[in-house]
Amino acid sequence: RWMRFDLGKIRLGRVEIALDVPAGTVVETIYAESLNDDRVSPRIAACVGDAHTCNMDHFVARGGKQTLKSLHPRGGRFLEVHVLGELDTTLDIEVIFEERVYYDGQIEGAFSCNDELLDRIWAVGVETLRSCSEDAITDNPTRERGQWLGDVVGAGMDTLAASYSDMRPLKRGLLQAARCARADGMVPAVYPGTIEFLTSFAIQWIHAIPHYFEITGDRDVLEKLYPAAVENLRCFDGDVSDDGLCMNPTRWNFIDWGYRGSSSSALGDQHAEMDPALSLFYLKALRALVRWANLLGKADDAAQWEREEAAFCRKVQAFLNRAGGQIPEWEKMGYHSAALALDSGLLESPQSRAACVDYIKGHMLSCFPNSSSAPRLHDPTVEDSMLITPFFAHHVFPALIEAGEMGFVLEQFRVCWGWALEEGLTTWPEVFDLGWSHCHQWSGCPTWILSRHVLGLHPRFDLGENHYLLQLETGGLDSAEGVVPIPYSDDSVAVSWRRTDEGIRYRLETTTPIWLHLPGADQPVRVVSGHRMLLDEQ
């Protein structure tokens, strides 16, 4: 006998089976993220470690009435229960799936607009995050269930802030990274069980802490982690060259899947050279330390970081100037470096910025899923310049939005994340290929971008408690509404706007007073319960 269940989306949990069968009856529970030839296969896609790992449990019944339950939770969307043995024609069996999830209550954030596809994309991002939430924010519920730093400091932080007020699982990840640092100060990429080190994640962790303070106002983390951040940055001193930051051949120099050198932690000497993407991440970390030291009132430290930032900035600026700045030069430098350069503010002329934007857009449109004939990221060993990933989009889209390309970004949501929905997925895949994990919350940047940019309410708790910046990007939409949770509280702000002949009618309703920083205004406006305004279309 066998039964199949569709759990609706990929979930983490344990199955409990109550049954009455003869002794020696074999009971198997098999889990999978997708069906293979209309069956559940226990093989885990893009498996880390043993390629023969099976996502299943095997029981031998003692006979009579008993309850079987797996010792460890497993992830999957589809579940099959096999009962093998000499059975009566009638089988009395009860199957219960007990989900393991931290955020098991009502979603606190909300978003809707006049485009139902974007509404669905927002919701899938939240559901993917929920499936990756235990006592920590993990990368996925099925494969390694690892607390990877890239999932904490990347899209996960902002997606969580758009969805829930309770940021404690993510905060724990930020703190644990420092506690698991190695002797030279470098924070790990995955922890606290398996420990592995990954250069770009360690560098991004430095920028993530002031950003976490900006969106939550949680000063505790800012104060506790500053010494660890200093030690973490200092471990890269030996990698700084005359041009920028070099890839260290003794480290896993991951930037993104498909990026040169990112497929393996065992690199050769040929990669020991200045890497523009890594250098731009490092520059962002130096700038974060300037801000961090100033927030803590450490004037001497801030001055030291300013000197280091200025010196390193000159190196990167010189490199970018030598590269030229036109589309052929950006093609040589690559998509990742171009996006980070655009975000850095180092492109001095409008012409170079425009060329960079045009290159990034053209590159994305030439890659899958935009182009069905483009190369595919079939496995982790693939290294190809003509690739884009949902993970790195978290770094690309804000720079494009700043350049006035919100409409393009929304269309990328519709095409690329829409492709995943057309494939029948109900959580976001790890990359734009179905051979990988089908549930990776690092792919969920559309959720936070829609909540923050399309609703227009940007948290700025670094300016004070409950301070928000109003910066609306409609992207050509006619209306939108939603709810923004206020971190570590039971309060929230409801936002709605619609386009009219007179302009955009914008409305706020808040359950607690907030301070609203309006474009061009010297002082913020205190909003006690509600506020309405007419905005010009930018």
C-alpha distance (Angstrom), angle and dihedral (degrees) to the residues before:
residue distance angle dihedral
R1 . . .
W2 3.76 . .
M3 3.76 137.8 .
R4 3.78 131.8 -166.1
F5 3.79 127.5 -152.8
D6 3.80 129.8 -168.9
L7 3.81 107.9 -150.4
G8 3.81 91.0 -164.0
K9 3.79 94.1 -118.6
I10 3.79 137.9 12.4
R11 3.78 108.1 -69.3
L12 3.78 137.3 173.6
G13 3.78 116.6 -128.8
R14 3.77 151.0 106.4
V15 3.78 128.6 -91.8
E16 3.79 120.7 -133.9
I17 3.80 116.9 -162.0
A18 3.80 123.0 -169.4
L19 3.82 113.8 -169.0
D20 3.80 146.2 143.6
V21 3.82 112.0 -131.9
P22 3.83 139.0 144.3
A23 3.80 120.3 -85.4
G24 3.79 113.1 -85.1
T25 3.80 94.9 31.3
V26 3.80 109.9 146.1
V27 3.79 117.6 -135.2
E28 3.80 120.7 -170.4
T29 3.78 128.9 -174.8
I30 3.80 113.4 -162.8
Y31 3.79 125.6 -171.4
A32 3.80 132.0 -164.9
E33 3.78 138.5 167.8
S34 3.81 91.3 -136.8
L35 3.79 140.1 6.9
N36 3.79 121.1 -94.3
D37 3.81 112.6 -155.1
D38 3.80 87.3 -18.5
R39 3.79 91.7 -56.4
V40 3.78 135.7 99.9
S41 3.80 110.4 -107.5
P42 3.82 117.6 -166.1
R43 3.80 94.5 -147.4
I44 3.81 111.6 116.7
A45 3.82 113.6 -132.3
A46 3.83 117.4 -119.3
C47 3.79 87.3 0.7
V48 3.79 117.6 -157.5
G49 3.79 111.3 -137.2
D50 3.81 118.4 -7.5
A51 3.78 108.8 36.9
H52 3.81 89.2 -154.5
T53 3.81 95.4 59.2
C54 3.79 109.8 138.2
N55 3.78 123.9 -150.0
M56 3.81 96.0 -142.9
D57 3.80 146.1 94.0
H58 3.81 125.9 -134.8
F59 3.81 123.7 -155.9
V60 3.81 133.9 179.1
A61 3.80 111.0 -154.0
R62 3.82 119.7 -130.0
G63 3.81 90.4 -147.2
G64 3.78 133.7 -97.5
K65 3.77 125.6 37.3
Q66 3.78 114.8 -13.9
T67 3.78 142.8 142.6
L68 3.80 121.8 -124.4
K69 3.78 122.1 -159.5
S70 3.79 131.5 169.8
L71 3.79 118.0 -114.9
H72 3.80 94.2 -137.4
P73 3.81 131.1 38.3
R74 3.77 117.4 -110.6
G75 3.77 132.9 -160.7
G76 3.77 130.3 -128.0
R77 3.76 146.0 110.5
F78 3.79 98.5 -132.1
L79 3.79 122.7 52.2
E80 3.79 127.9 -170.7
V81 3.80 124.1 -169.7
H82 3.82 115.4 -159.4
V83 3.82 120.8 -166.7
L84 3.82 111.3 -169.5
G85 3.80 125.2 -175.4
E86 3.79 145.0 59.2
L87 3.79 99.9 -33.3
D88 3.76 135.1 175.1
T89 3.77 117.8 -113.3
T90 3.79 87.9 -104.4
L91 3.79 119.7 53.6
D92 3.78 119.4 -163.9
I93 3.81 105.1 -153.4
E94 3.79 136.1 151.9
V95 3.82 121.4 -164.3
I96 3.81 121.0 -165.1
F97 3.81 125.4 -178.1
E98 3.81 112.5 -152.2
E99 3.80 109.1 -162.0
R100 3.79 120.1 -144.0
V101 3.79 107.1 -149.4
Y102 3.80 134.5 137.5
Y103 3.80 96.9 -148.8
D104 3.79 99.2 53.2
G105 3.80 98.4 145.0
Q106 3.77 136.3 73.1
I107 3.79 116.3 -42.9
E108 3.80 105.6 -110.5
G109 3.79 98.5 -159.1
A110 3.78 123.9 65.0
F111 3.79 140.0 -173.1
S112 3.78 136.3 -178.7
C113 3.78 134.8 156.4
N114 3.78 139.8 166.4
D115 3.83 90.0 -76.1
E116 3.81 112.3 76.6
L117 3.80 92.3 -165.8
L118 3.80 91.1 60.0
D119 3.81 89.4 47.8
R120 3.78 89.6 54.7
I121 3.80 92.3 46.4
W122 3.82 90.4 52.8
A123 3.81 91.5 51.2
V124 3.81 94.9 47.5
G125 3.79 89.2 54.5
V126 3.80 90.4 56.8
E127 3.80 92.8 45.7
T128 3.80 90.5 50.4
L129 3.79 90.1 51.9
R130 3.82 90.9 48.8
S131 3.80 90.5 53.7
C132 3.82 88.8 53.0
S133 3.80 95.3 49.8
E134 3.79 121.8 100.8
D135 3.78 123.3 131.3
A136 3.81 81.5 -44.4
I137 3.79 136.7 30.3
T138 3.80 104.4 -101.5
D139 3.77 133.9 -169.8
N140 3.81 96.1 -119.0
P141 3.81 139.7 -16.0
T142 3.81 98.7 -130.3
R143 3.78 113.6 43.4
E144 3.81 117.4 38.5
R145 3.83 99.2 -23.9
G146 3.78 86.0 -143.3
Q147 3.77 126.9 176.8
W148 3.79 93.8 -131.1
L149 3.78 116.8 -175.6
G150 3.80 91.5 -137.5
D151 3.79 89.4 62.6
V152 3.80 91.1 51.5
V153 3.81 99.3 45.2
G154 3.81 96.8 35.2
A155 3.78 131.5 59.1
G156 3.81 91.9 -34.5
M157 3.81 93.6 73.7
D158 3.80 95.1 53.2
T159 3.80 95.0 38.2
L160 3.79 90.0 53.1
A161 3.81 91.2 49.4
A162 3.81 89.3 52.9
S163 3.81 92.3 49.5
Y164 3.80 110.2 35.2
S165 3.79 140.8 17.8
D166 3.81 94.3 -140.8
M167 3.80 107.2 86.4
R168 3.81 96.3 165.8
P169 3.84 98.8 113.6
L170 3.79 89.8 53.5
K171 3.81 93.1 43.4
R172 3.80 88.7 53.0
G173 3.79 89.1 55.0
L174 3.80 92.5 52.7
L175 3.80 91.3 50.6
Q176 3.80 95.4 43.7
A177 3.80 91.1 53.7
A178 3.80 89.6 62.1
R179 3.79 92.9 45.2
C180 3.81 90.8 52.4
A181 3.81 95.5 48.6
R182 3.78 116.2 132.4
A183 3.80 124.6 -118.2
D184 3.82 95.2 -83.3
G185 3.82 91.6 52.8
M186 3.80 100.3 -104.7
V187 3.80 111.7 143.6
P188 3.81 115.8 -134.3
A189 3.77 128.3 -109.5
V190 3.81 94.1 -139.5
Y191 3.79 126.4 22.7
P192 3.06 172.5 -155.5
G193 3.84 96.3 13.9
T194 3.78 108.1 25.3
I195 3.80 107.2 29.0
E196 3.79 120.2 -152.7
F197 3.80 130.6 159.5
L198 3.77 126.3 -136.1
T199 3.79 121.5 -179.7
S200 3.79 104.4 -141.9
F201 3.81 94.1 44.1
A202 3.81 90.9 53.7
I203 3.80 90.1 51.0
Q204 3.81 93.4 46.2
W205 3.81 90.6 51.8
I206 3.82 88.5 68.5
H207 3.80 92.9 57.3
A208 3.79 92.0 41.9
I209 3.81 95.7 64.5
P210 3.84 97.7 61.8
H211 3.80 87.6 41.8
Y212 3.81 89.9 53.4
F213 3.82 88.2 51.7
E214 3.81 89.8 49.0
I215 3.80 93.4 56.0
T216 3.83 98.4 36.9
G217 3.81 110.1 23.3
D218 3.82 88.5 -134.1
R219 3.80 100.3 151.6
D220 3.79 92.8 175.9
V221 3.81 92.4 78.3
L222 3.79 91.5 44.9
E223 3.80 91.5 57.0
K224 3.80 98.4 39.3
L225 3.78 98.0 48.8
Y226 3.80 102.8 42.4
P227 3.84 95.2 92.1
A228 3.81 90.5 48.4
A229 3.81 90.6 49.2
V230 3.80 90.9 54.0
E231 3.81 91.9 50.4
N232 3.80 90.8 45.3
L233 3.79 92.7 54.4
R234 3.81 93.4 43.9
C235 3.80 91.0 60.1
F236 3.83 87.2 70.2
D237 3.82 94.9 55.7
G238 3.80 91.8 101.4
D239 3.81 91.7 54.1
V240 3.82 95.8 57.8
S241 3.81 111.5 106.7
D242 3.80 135.5 176.9
D243 3.82 89.4 -85.8
G244 3.80 103.0 39.4
L245 3.79 136.8 -78.8
C246 3.79 118.6 -14.6
M247 3.76 127.2 -142.9
N248 3.79 105.7 -110.2
P249 3.84 109.8 -137.7
T250 3.82 90.6 -148.0
R251 3.82 91.9 63.0
W252 3.78 137.1 63.6
N253 3.80 99.4 -105.2
F254 3.79 97.0 -162.3
I255 3.80 117.0 171.9
D256 3.80 100.4 155.2
W257 3.79 138.2 -32.3
G258 3.79 107.7 -79.6
Y259 3.81 92.7 25.5
R260 3.79 115.6 124.6
G261 3.79 110.4 -89.1
S262 3.81 95.2 7.6
S263 3.79 96.6 104.5
S264 3.79 96.4 74.2
S265 3.78 142.1 32.2
A266 3.83 90.0 -146.1
L267 3.79 105.1 76.4
G268 3.76 131.4 169.3
D269 3.80 131.1 -125.4
Q270 3.78 90.4 -96.5
H271 3.81 88.3 79.5
A272 3.83 94.8 55.2
E273 3.80 94.2 106.4
M274 3.77 139.8 100.1
D275 3.77 110.8 -68.6
P276 3.83 115.1 -160.2
A277 3.81 95.8 -153.9
L278 3.80 92.9 49.7
S279 3.81 90.0 44.6
L280 3.80 92.0 53.2
F281 3.81 90.8 50.2
Y282 3.82 87.7 50.8
L283 3.81 91.4 50.5
K284 3.79 89.2 52.3
A285 3.81 89.2 52.3
L286 3.81 91.8 52.0
R287 3.79 90.3 50.9
A288 3.79 89.4 49.1
L289 3.81 90.6 53.8
V290 3.81 90.8 52.6
R291 3.78 89.1 53.9
W292 3.81 92.9 41.3
A293 3.80 93.8 52.8
N294 3.80 91.2 48.0
L295 3.81 91.4 50.5
L296 3.80 88.9 54.2
G297 3.80 92.8 45.8
K298 3.81 93.3 -115.0
A299 3.81 97.6 145.7
D300 3.81 96.5 171.7
D301 3.79 92.2 49.4
A302 3.79 91.1 47.1
A303 3.81 90.5 52.6
Q304 3.81 90.8 50.6
W305 3.81 92.2 49.6
E306 3.79 90.3 47.4
R307 3.81 89.9 55.5
E308 3.80 92.0 48.4
E309 3.79 91.9 45.4
A310 3.81 92.2 50.0
A311 3.81 92.7 48.9
F312 3.79 93.7 47.3
C313 3.79 91.6 43.0
R314 3.80 89.8 57.5
K315 3.80 89.8 54.4
V316 3.79 93.9 50.9
Q317 3.80 91.9 41.8
A318 3.80 90.4 53.2
F319 3.79 90.5 49.4
L320 3.80 91.6 50.7
N321 3.80 91.4 47.0
R322 3.81 90.9 51.8
A323 3.79 89.6 49.2
G324 3.79 89.5 60.7
G325 3.79 105.4 -136.8
Q326 3.79 103.4 -116.6
I327 3.79 124.3 118.7
P328 3.85 95.8 -94.8
E329 3.81 89.5 53.8
W330 3.81 92.1 47.5
E331 3.80 89.0 51.1
K332 3.80 89.0 57.3
M333 3.80 92.6 46.8
G334 3.79 93.8 45.1
Y335 3.77 142.0 -131.6
H336 3.80 97.7 -75.3
S337 3.79 95.0 50.6
A338 3.79 92.1 44.3
A339 3.81 92.3 53.3
L340 3.80 93.2 47.6
A341 3.81 90.8 46.0
L342 3.80 90.4 52.6
D343 3.80 89.5 50.2
S344 3.81 92.8 47.9
G345 3.80 96.4 65.8
L346 3.82 90.8 -130.7
L347 3.80 95.9 119.1
E348 3.79 99.3 102.5
S349 3.79 104.6 -167.4
P350 3.81 130.7 54.1
Q351 3.79 87.5 -127.7
S352 3.80 94.1 57.6
R353 3.81 91.5 45.9
A354 3.80 91.4 49.3
A355 3.81 91.5 48.4
C356 3.80 90.2 49.8
V357 3.81 92.2 50.4
D358 3.80 91.4 47.6
Y359 3.79 91.0 49.9
I360 3.82 93.5 49.3
K361 3.80 92.6 48.7
G362 3.79 92.8 45.4
H363 3.78 91.3 48.4
M364 3.79 92.9 51.0
L365 3.79 92.8 47.7
S366 3.81 90.5 52.5
C367 3.83 92.6 53.3
F368 3.78 131.8 79.0
P369 3.05 129.4 -62.8
N370 3.83 87.9 29.1
S371 3.81 90.0 50.1
S372 3.79 116.2 36.1
S373 3.82 91.6 -159.2
A374 3.81 95.0 54.6
P375 3.84 122.9 109.0
R376 3.80 116.8 -80.8
L377 3.79 128.2 -134.7
H378 3.79 93.9 -126.7
D379 3.82 98.1 164.7
P380 3.82 141.8 -6.0
T381 3.81 93.7 -89.5
V382 3.81 93.6 63.9
E383 3.81 113.3 109.7
D384 3.79 113.3 -179.3
S385 3.79 132.3 147.2
M386 3.82 92.4 -141.1
L387 3.80 97.4 72.4
I388 3.79 138.1 101.4
T389 3.79 127.8 -170.2
P390 3.80 133.9 -159.9
F391 3.81 88.2 -127.4
F392 3.80 97.1 61.2
A393 3.80 92.0 41.4
H394 3.81 84.9 79.9
H395 3.82 86.9 70.2
V396 3.81 97.1 37.9
F397 3.79 105.1 47.7
P398 3.84 99.2 56.8
A399 3.81 89.3 54.8
L400 3.81 91.0 49.8
I401 3.80 91.2 47.4
E402 3.81 89.8 51.6
A403 3.82 86.7 52.9
G404 3.81 91.0 55.5
E405 3.81 97.9 -99.3
M406 3.82 101.0 123.8
G407 3.80 91.0 126.6
F408 3.80 90.8 55.2
V409 3.81 91.0 48.0
L410 3.81 92.4 52.5
E411 3.78 90.0 49.6
Q412 3.81 89.3 52.7
F413 3.80 88.2 54.1
R414 3.79 89.9 53.0
V415 3.80 95.4 47.1
C416 3.81 104.9 35.2
W417 3.79 102.4 32.0
G418 3.79 88.1 33.1
W419 3.81 87.1 59.8
A420 3.81 89.3 60.7
L421 3.80 90.8 51.2
E422 3.80 90.9 48.9
E423 3.81 87.7 54.2
G424 3.80 88.4 59.4
L425 3.80 97.8 -106.1
T426 3.79 118.9 149.1
T427 3.82 95.0 -172.1
W428 3.79 128.1 42.1
P429 3.82 120.5 -89.9
E430 3.79 123.2 -126.4
V431 3.82 91.9 -116.5
F432 3.79 135.2 -3.1
D433 3.80 91.6 -80.9
L434 3.80 129.1 82.0
G435 3.81 94.9 -137.2
W436 3.80 91.1 79.9
S437 3.79 133.9 62.2
H438 3.81 113.1 -47.2
C439 3.80 93.5 -151.9
H440 3.81 117.7 54.3
Q441 3.77 118.6 143.6
W442 3.82 91.8 -160.0
S443 3.82 85.6 76.5
G444 3.80 93.8 62.8
C445 3.81 103.6 91.7
P446 3.84 93.5 123.9
T447 3.81 89.3 70.6
W448 3.78 97.0 59.0
I449 3.80 93.3 37.5
L450 3.80 91.3 54.6
S451 3.80 92.3 46.4
R452 3.78 95.3 46.0
H453 3.79 106.3 32.3
V454 3.80 102.8 29.1
L455 3.81 93.0 42.6
G456 3.80 87.5 40.9
L457 3.80 98.5 -141.5
H458 3.82 112.8 126.4
P459 3.83 117.7 -174.8
R460 3.81 113.7 -126.8
F461 3.78 103.8 174.3
D462 3.80 88.0 153.9
L463 3.82 85.2 75.3
G464 3.79 92.3 51.7
E465 3.79 142.8 -59.8
N466 3.81 113.0 -44.4
H467 3.81 94.8 0.4
Y468 3.80 117.5 153.9
L469 3.78 134.3 -178.5
L470 3.80 117.2 -139.0
Q471 3.79 108.7 -139.2
L472 3.79 112.6 149.0
E473 3.81 123.7 -164.5
T474 3.79 110.2 -176.8
G475 3.80 97.6 -179.6
G476 3.80 89.0 -153.8
L477 3.81 95.1 -55.3
D478 3.80 119.2 140.7
S479 3.79 99.0 -145.2
A480 3.78 144.4 -4.0
E481 3.76 139.7 177.5
G482 3.76 136.8 -179.2
V483 3.77 150.1 136.5
V484 3.81 126.8 -97.0
P485 3.84 114.9 -158.7
I486 3.80 116.4 -135.9
P487 3.82 106.3 -129.7
Y488 3.78 120.6 -104.9
S489 3.81 93.2 2.1
D490 3.79 142.9 84.4
D491 3.81 90.9 -116.3
S492 3.77 131.6 99.2
V493 3.80 143.4 175.2
A494 3.80 121.3 -123.7
V495 3.80 115.9 -150.5
S496 3.79 130.1 -168.6
W497 3.77 133.4 166.7
R498 3.78 138.7 167.7
R499 3.75 135.0 -172.6
T500 3.84 116.7 -113.7
D501 3.80 136.0 170.5
E502 3.81 89.1 -97.6
G503 3.80 94.8 49.7
I504 3.79 137.3 -85.7
R505 3.78 114.6 -30.2
Y506 3.80 105.7 -147.1
R507 3.80 125.0 -169.8
L508 3.80 134.7 -174.4
E509 3.80 128.5 -168.0
T510 3.80 117.2 -176.5
T511 3.79 133.2 -177.6
T512 3.82 91.0 -149.8
P513 3.82 132.1 28.5
I514 3.81 115.3 -84.0
W515 3.80 134.6 -176.4
L516 3.79 114.3 -124.0
H517 3.81 120.4 -158.0
L518 3.81 108.1 -154.4
P519 3.82 123.8 -157.6
G520 3.79 110.7 -88.3
A521 3.81 94.6 4.7
D522 3.80 120.8 127.9
Q523 3.80 95.6 -151.0
P524 3.82 131.7 35.3
V525 3.79 122.9 -112.1
R526 3.80 117.9 -121.9
V527 3.79 110.0 -131.4
V528 3.80 110.7 -163.2
S529 3.79 101.1 179.6
G530 3.79 111.0 -27.7
H531 3.78 142.1 6.9
R532 3.79 133.9 -174.6
M533 3.77 128.9 -169.1
L534 3.77 143.0 162.9
L535 3.79 113.5 -122.7
D536 3.78 128.6 -163.3
E537 3.79 117.1 -123.8
Q538 3.80 107.3 -105.2
